[in-house]
Each structure stands twice: as structure tokens, then as C-alpha cells.
Amino acid sequence: MSTYVFKAMDVAGVKARGEIEADSKQAVADQLKSRGMIVLEVADKHASREIELSFLQRVKAQDLAVFSRQLATMITSGMSILRALYVLEEQTESKFLKDTIIAVRKDVEAGISLSDAFERHPKVFNPLFIAMTRAGEAGGVLESSLLRVANQLEKDASLRRQIRSAMIYPIMVVTFAVGIMMALVAFLVPVFEGVFKQFGGELPAITKVSVALSHAVTGYWYAIFGGAIGLAIAFVKWKSSKWGRPQWDRFRLRVPMKIGAIVQEVAIARWSRTLASLTSAGVPLLLALEITGKTGGNIAVEEAMDGVIASVKRGGTIAAPLANAPVFPTMVTHMVGVGEETGALDTMLDKIADFYEDRVDASVKALTSILEPIMIIVIGAIVGFIVVSMYMPLFTVYNHIQ
């Protein structure tokens, strides 16, 4: 079978274009006519010559949220899923997402359910998206489930933006400080070193450190940059490995200066929002707990969910095992317990998520205010160390002259 691109028009005059796998152009035309469409053009699809790096292909959470919300809106208006996918693949700007929608549309055309078609693309649609879509299909409320997914994605994207915006200032300051230090060490220190050789004598220890650092930067800069890149790659691989990820997640929770507290608050907000979305969409509780653990973003949440799942299977509650998990504060366990007792678990979880999202916002602002003076002190210390180390021999010579 070959892939063909087509242009067609339905009885209402709405134009559509897309791709179909078939044995011939005639087969494509027959498929389109069977759907009540007027064929305008059918052509062979030529292989793309663009270089695509699959590991760099990602779909932004905001793009996926817009896709979910638009699909829900079109289904609510009475448009069929297939026609809605045709429209979305036409107006989606992200190439990777567009290719994914085309593949999903082809699967739906072949008779596969929408949730199963989503499941074939795990890089784009996470378990939360798939489970809520499947629950919406089973309950006949697909549009409301898709809207809940969009809300969840937008909340998650908002949390990520808060963290990124807080990290921009420290990263810029650290980069600036490192740049200044490298410039001073590479250009200023060699000038003073030539002067020191004319004086003769023993250099102070602090000056020897700066001179040795200058020799390392100017003589082995390639090794320094190569080592830095190698360490970064090794860190990323370690952080994503099965044995490294638990260690990294637990370390993040213990970082001082309120950073660990922010990591904990983000994990709780994401956990409660995800579980609320799943339970309100009608996803079975055990499946909802399993998905929540996988999408929690921290191994501590995942391990806590294992205990909760075991408790629920025995007929127990959710709140009891949460009380034994250090990552969940007492307030969360009590609010979950009240939600279980009153039958309003999803509402209570939404309140928990709202509370901790507000806490994250306040904590990020407080962290930024703490980091600002610390970064200024760090820059001053770096510049001061190098300047003092360069002027110490001059002061020594002046004292000998006196």
C-alpha cells in the first residue's frame, strides 16, 4: 500500500485535505466518495527530505491543551470525531502534533476507538490523557472529559512556567558570574603574571591559585568544556535511569533554602489535580491511583500510591496509607479522609490542588527574593578573590620598598 494526499469537499462546501493509505488513487477516490465527499485532487505523497531528530520532537503542553479543548468544542457542536480530526490537522501549527493527528485520524478511519488511537502515541498522549478519553467514551461524555484534560494540562503548564520564571534570574546571574571569572582568569591574570615574574620572589598562596587556574583555563580549555559537557550528559542519563531517578527525586525533596519544599508542593498539587480529574471523569479508582502515581513527577508520590493501591484492594481507605508517606502533609491526609467520608473526594482534591498551587506561587517569589542577595554576594566574592590575588604581590613589593 502507498500513501496518497488528497483534496476534497463535502456537501456543505467545506474543503478538506489529508492523507490516506490505499492500493491506488482510484481506491482513495472510492473511499472519499463513500464518505460523501467530492474528490478534487489525489496525488502521491513524496518522502520528506527533512532531517528529523526524533529525540528532539516534543509537543508543548499548551499545544496539546488547545488541541483537546478544540476537539471537545467541535464534538459538542455535533461534529463527528473524524471530521473534527480533519479540521484539527489542517490548522495545527506544530508539525509533530500534526503528523500525530493524521496518524490518529487514519486509525479512527480504520475503526479503532479514539482512546486506542491515542494510546499508539505515548510520546504525545500520556496515560492521564488516554485514561480520561477512554472513560469519556465509555460514559458518553467524551467532550467533558477532553475539557477536563485541557484544564489539567493548562494547570500543569502554569506550574512549570512559575518554576521556570523563578529560575531565569539565578541562571542568568550564575552564567554572568562564570563568564566574568573566565574572562578575568584568561585575560587579566596572564598580564599580572608577567609583571610578577619581573619582581621575582615567592608569590602568595592566593595568587598561586589564580595563576594555576589561569594556566588550566588557557591551556586546557578544551578539556574543561569537554568535561563539563560529559558531566551534563552523565547527569541526565543518571537522573533518568531506574536507579538514579529515585536518588535524584529524594535529594530534590531535601534541598535547603525552601527548594525542597517547593518540589514537595509541586508534587502534591500535581498529584491532587490529576487524581481529581480522573475520579471526576469516571475512571476506576485503582486505575486512577496507578496513573496518578506514574504522572506525579516524584518517586516518593509513586511509592505512596503503591501503598494506597494495596490499601484500596483490601477494602481500606486512601487517607490511611497517605498518613504514613512523608511527602504528604497532615492537612492533605485529613482533607482526603473528609472527602472519602462525605463522598466528595474529587472536590476536596481540587481544593488541595488550588491551595498548593497558591503556595507554590508564594514560595517561588520568596525563593527569588532570597536568591537575589546571595547571587550578588557570590559574584562579589568571585571578582574580589581574583582582584585581591592579583594585587597581593604588589602590596608585598611595596612593603619591601618601604
Backbone hydrogen bonds, N-H to C=O, Kabsch-Sander energy under -0.5 kcal/mol:
donor,donor_aa,acceptor,acceptor_aa,energy
2,S,22,A,-2.6
4,Y,20,I,-2.7
5,V,43,A,-2.8
6,F,18,G,-2.1
7,K,41,E,-2.7
8,A,16,A,-3.0
9,M,38,I,-2.0
10,D,14,V,-2.0
13,G,10,D,-1.8
15,K,13,G,-0.5
16,A,8,A,-2.9
18,G,6,F,-1.5
20,I,4,Y,-2.4
22,A,2,S,-2.4
22,A,20,I,-0.6
28,V,24,S,-1.6
29,A,25,K,-2.4
30,D,26,Q,-2.6
31,Q,27,A,-2.1
32,L,28,V,-2.3
33,K,29,A,-2.5
34,S,30,D,-2.1
35,R,31,Q,-0.9
35,R,32,L,-0.6
36,G,33,K,-1.8
37,M,32,L,-2.1
38,I,9,M,-3.8
39,V,37,M,-0.6
40,L,7,K,-2.9
41,E,7,K,-2.2
43,A,5,V,-2.8
45,K,3,T,-2.0
46,H,44,D,-0.6
52,E,50,E,-0.6
53,L,51,I,-0.5
54,S,52,E,-0.8
56,L,53,L,-1.6
57,Q,53,L,-0.6
57,Q,54,S,-0.9
58,R,56,L,-0.6
60,K,58,R,-0.5
64,L,60,K,-2.2
65,A,61,A,-2.3
66,V,62,Q,-2.2
67,F,63,D,-2.2
68,S,64,L,-2.4
69,R,65,A,-2.5
70,Q,66,V,-2.7
71,L,67,F,-2.4
72,A,68,S,-2.1
73,T,69,R,-2.2
74,M,70,Q,-2.4
75,I,71,L,-2.1
76,T,72,A,-2.3
77,S,73,T,-1.6
78,G,75,I,-1.4
79,M,74,M,-2.1
84,A,80,S,-2.4
85,L,81,I,-2.2
86,Y,82,L,-1.9
87,V,83,R,-2.1
88,L,84,A,-2.4
89,E,85,L,-2.4
90,E,86,Y,-1.0
91,Q,87,V,-1.5
92,T,88,L,-1.4
98,K,94,S,-2.5
99,D,95,K,-2.7
100,T,96,F,-1.8
101,I,97,L,-2.6
102,I,98,K,-2.3
103,A,99,D,-2.0
104,V,100,T,-2.5
105,R,101,I,-2.9
106,K,102,I,-2.2
107,D,103,A,-1.9
108,V,104,V,-2.4
109,E,105,R,-2.4
110,A,106,K,-1.5
111,G,108,V,-1.5
112,I,107,D,-2.4
117,A,113,S,-2.1
118,F,114,L,-2.3
119,E,115,S,-2.0
120,R,116,D,-0.7
120,R,117,A,-0.7
121,H,118,F,-2.1
124,V,121,H,-1.5
125,F,121,H,-2.6
126,N,124,V,-0.6
130,I,126,N,-2.1
131,A,127,P,-2.8
132,M,128,L,-2.2
133,T,129,F,-1.9
134,R,130,I,-2.6
135,A,131,A,-2.3
136,G,132,M,-2.2
137,E,133,T,-2.2
138,A,134,R,-2.3
139,G,135,A,-2.2
140,G,136,G,-0.7
141,V,136,G,-1.9
145,S,141,V,-2.0
146,L,142,L,-2.4
147,L,143,E,-1.8
148,R,144,S,-2.0
149,V,145,S,-2.2
150,A,146,L,-2.3
151,N,147,L,-2.4
152,Q,148,R,-2.5
153,L,149,V,-2.7
154,E,150,A,-2.4
155,K,151,N,-2.3
156,D,152,Q,-2.4
157,A,153,L,-2.6
158,S,154,E,-2.1
159,L,155,K,-2.1
160,R,156,D,-2.1
161,R,157,A,-2.3
162,Q,158,S,-2.0
163,I,159,L,-1.9
164,R,160,R,-2.7
165,S,161,R,-2.7
166,A,162,Q,-1.6
167,M,163,I,-1.5
168,I,164,R,-1.2
169,Y,165,S,-0.6
171,I,167,M,-2.2
172,M,168,I,-2.4
173,V,169,Y,-2.5
174,V,170,P,-2.8
175,T,171,I,-2.5
176,F,172,M,-2.4
177,A,173,V,-2.7
178,V,174,V,-2.6
179,G,175,T,-2.4
180,I,176,F,-2.4
181,M,177,A,-2.5
182,M,178,V,-2.6
183,A,179,G,-2.3
184,L,180,I,-2.7
185,V,181,M,-2.6
186,A,182,M,-2.4
187,F,183,A,-2.3
188,L,183,A,-0.7
188,L,184,L,-1.1
189,V,184,L,-2.2
191,V,187,F,-0.7
192,F,188,L,-1.8
193,E,189,V,-2.5
194,G,190,P,-1.7
195,V,191,V,-1.3
196,F,192,F,-2.5
197,K,193,E,-1.8
198,Q,194,G,-0.9
199,F,195,V,-1.2
200,G,196,F,-1.9
208,K,204,P,-2.1
209,V,205,A,-1.8
210,S,206,I,-1.5
211,V,207,T,-2.6
212,A,208,K,-2.6
213,L,209,V,-2.3
214,S,210,S,-2.2
215,H,211,V,-2.4
216,A,212,A,-2.1
217,V,213,L,-2.3
218,T,214,S,-2.7
219,G,215,H,-2.2
220,Y,216,A,-1.9
224,I,220,Y,-2.0
225,F,221,W,-2.7
226,G,222,Y,-2.5
227,G,223,A,-2.7
228,A,224,I,-2.4
229,I,225,F,-2.5
230,G,226,G,-2.6
231,L,227,G,-2.6
232,A,228,A,-2.2
233,I,229,I,-2.4
234,A,230,G,-2.6
235,F,231,L,-2.6
236,V,232,A,-2.2
237,K,233,I,-2.4
238,W,234,A,-2.6
239,K,235,F,-2.8
240,S,236,V,-1.5
241,S,237,K,-0.7
241,S,238,W,-0.8
245,R,241,S,-2.3
247,Q,243,W,-0.7
248,W,244,G,-2.5
249,D,245,R,-2.8
250,R,246,P,-2.2
251,F,247,Q,-2.1
252,R,248,W,-2.4
253,L,249,D,-1.2
254,R,250,R,-0.6
254,R,251,F,-1.3
255,V,252,R,-0.8
259,I,256,P,-1.3
260,G,255,V,-2.1
262,I,258,K,-1.9
263,V,259,I,-2.2
264,Q,260,G,-2.2
265,E,261,A,-2.5
266,V,262,I,-2.6
267,A,263,V,-2.1
268,I,264,Q,-2.4
269,A,265,E,-2.5
270,R,266,V,-2.5
271,W,267,A,-2.4
272,S,268,I,-2.8
273,R,269,A,-2.2
274,T,270,R,-2.3
275,L,271,W,-2.6
276,A,272,S,-2.1
277,S,273,R,-2.1
278,L,274,T,-2.3
279,T,275,L,-2.5
280,S,276,A,-2.2
281,A,277,S,-1.2
282,G,279,T,-1.0
283,V,278,L,-2.3
288,A,284,P,-2.7
289,L,285,L,-2.6
290,E,286,L,-2.1
291,I,287,L,-2.6
292,T,288,A,-2.4
293,G,289,L,-2.0
294,K,290,E,-1.7
295,T,291,I,-2.0
296,G,293,G,-0.7
301,V,298,N,-0.6
302,E,298,N,-1.8
303,E,299,I,-2.6
304,A,300,A,-1.9
305,M,301,V,-2.2
306,D,302,E,-1.5
307,G,303,E,-1.4
308,V,304,A,-2.0
309,I,305,M,-2.9
310,A,306,D,-2.0
311,S,307,G,-2.0
312,V,308,V,-2.7
313,K,309,I,-2.3
314,R,310,A,-1.2
315,G,312,V,-1.4
316,G,311,S,-3.3
322,L,318,I,-1.2
323,A,319,A,-1.5
323,A,320,A,-0.5
324,N,320,A,-0.5
324,N,321,P,-0.9
325,A,322,L,-1.3
328,F,325,A,-1.5
333,T,329,P,-1.6
334,H,330,T,-2.4
335,M,331,M,-2.3
336,V,332,V,-2.5
337,G,333,T,-2.2
338,V,334,H,-2.3
339,G,335,M,-2.2
340,E,336,V,-2.2
341,E,337,G,-2.1
342,T,338,V,-2.3
343,G,339,G,-0.9
344,A,339,G,-1.5
348,M,344,A,-2.1
349,L,345,L,-2.5
350,D,346,D,-2.0
351,K,347,T,-1.8
352,I,348,M,-2.1
353,A,349,L,-2.5
354,D,350,D,-2.5
355,F,351,K,-2.4
356,Y,352,I,-2.5
357,E,353,A,-2.3
358,D,354,D,-1.8
359,R,355,F,-1.9
360,V,356,Y,-2.4
361,D,357,E,-1.8
362,A,358,D,-2.2
363,S,359,R,-3.0
364,V,360,V,-2.7
365,K,361,D,-1.8
366,A,362,A,-2.1
367,L,363,S,-2.6
368,T,364,V,-2.3
369,S,365,K,-1.9
370,I,366,A,-1.5
371,L,367,L,-2.5
372,E,368,T,-1.8
374,I,370,I,-1.1
375,M,371,L,-2.9
376,I,372,E,-1.8
377,I,373,P,-2.3
378,V,374,I,-2.3
379,I,375,M,-2.4
380,G,376,I,-2.4
381,A,377,I,-2.5
382,I,378,V,-2.3
383,V,379,I,-2.5
384,G,380,G,-2.7
385,F,381,A,-2.4
386,I,382,I,-1.8
387,V,383,V,-2.5
388,V,384,G,-2.7
389,S,385,F,-2.3
390,M,386,I,-1.6
391,Y,387,V,-1.8
392,M,388,V,-1.7
395,F,391,Y,-2.3
396,T,392,M,-2.1
397,V,393,P,-2.5
398,Y,394,L,-2.3
399,N,395,F,-2.2
400,H,396,T,-2.0
401,I,397,V,-2.1
402,Q,398,Y,-2.0
